Amino acid sequence: MSKTGTALVWFHRDLRLTDNPALSTAVEQCARVIPLYIHAPEEEAPWVPGSASNWWLHQSLRALQYDLRRYGSNLIIVKWPTLAILQSLAHETGATHLFWNRRYEPAFIARDSRIKRELTDSGLTCRSFNGNLLSEPASILTGQDTPYKVFTAYWKACQKKAQALTPPLSHITRIPTPPQNHPNLDINTLDLLPRIKWYAGMEATWQPGEQGALDRWTRFLQNRLPDYEDQRDFPGSEGTSRLSPHLHFGEISPRQILWSLQQQSDQSPVLGRHLDRFTSQLGWREFAHYTLHHFPHSANESLDRRFEKSAWPKGEEQEQLLGLWQRGETGIPLVDAGMRELWHTGWMHNRVRMIVASFLTKNLGIHWREGARWFWDTLVDADLANNSLGWQWTAGCGVDAAPYFRVFNPARQAERFDAGGYIQRWLPELKGADKAVLHNGRLDTDGPIDYPRPIVDLNRSRHEALQRWERIKRLERG
């Protein structure tokens, strides 16, 4: 088939050349392909990307630019407004096609629908693709044509409906890009990096970009997958894949991951329970995007509206407690270790995320949105769907939520899942402390350890949380 026309390939959170349906279709169908990234954080309001996300985006764009140049192409970088930019570039370049991979956040669904409508009306061929999920959120419904609210039922429906998995699309190595005479911004002009270099810990921890994602995934398959089910809950070990930021920025696709897991299953049947458990984590990611698609207000409001009426008190005391939680100065070792890991690396182990979220919303009685906003600014994998689902799940007010009366006890969690290595790594002031201190914190009034006493009594604050729950149960659902 002869190739004709010029395609604009509009990169979003799909910063890769492998298994990228928008890019692959453009290269297959068009004679000329122009890769494009439009920086438009204002169009993501009210969830404008945070500082840690911006750091990652800067590095990932650099990696994509490098890869494109290796293959004789280049990435056009411009700033918003998106629709006006696309209209202008289509006119300047004589583009006949516009291809992109869909995003599913509410702000993008509305914006991209308008863009497709207006540019199609102007004569441009516009196509969007699913390049970032295993299933389209609108395609999975109950027998009553309503969205699922329980993960297990949703995931069973996905697996029942799933067709035979096809191999990921090939890595693109030749992109016929015409000479570019239009303005192209340097990545530095996007001001994604702060003037004060507070991100040294993230630089030492991560390698953003497609190659970094593939390297991390390969290491996990070879070294960690055989013990995944047994080690995934221990924050002091490298038991998880840590792929979440790479998935968020689209440096690797879920289909690539699932395909690799299927090959592993065929070669090593004994890995079955580890493969199933890891695959279910992909399922939770799907469920998060599914939930946000069907309940777009869940990014800002509790799905169980009773929690907006009476759940979390407000006041100066809560503001002070929030600040101590953010800085990792609560006097609860496992909570503080998690918050300091987050600040230093931009990431936190999933079990610890649940523990610090439970502590904030239940022991401290602070609204889950405050925690979601802090995670949004400090996580390199700050994903609106995952962030919203995770916080509402732990707070007890979302879909398939942990019961509000389930309160994680950080001391017991530390006793079960940390022999002391994780806590002592992030709280060096507790090196050499006995297990009672590592699990419960410094309970004496003026001990020799330079570490604060707990800001709340875990048992008393749990009782207060249960009292709030009893009040909530008596309210009518909104």
Secondary structure by P-SEA (a helix, b strand, c coil): cccbbbbbbbbcccccccccaaaaaaaacccbbbbbbbbcccccccccccaaaaaaaaaaaaaaaaaaaaacbbbbbbbcaaaaaaaaaaaaacccbbbbbbbccaaaaaaaaaaaaaaaaaccbbbbbcccccccccccccccccccccaaaaaaaaaaacccccccccccccccccccccccccccccccccccccaaaaaacccccaaaaaaaaaaaacccccccccccccccccccccaaaaaaaccccaaaaaaaaaaaaaacccaaaaaaaaaaaaaaaaaaaaaaaacccccccccccccccccccccaaaaaaaaaaaacccccaaaaaaaaaaaacccccaaaaaaaaaaaaccccccaaaaaaaaaaccccccaaaaaaaaaaaaccccccccccccccaaaaaacccccaaaaaacccccccccccccccccccccccccccccccaaaaaaaaaaaaaaaaacccc
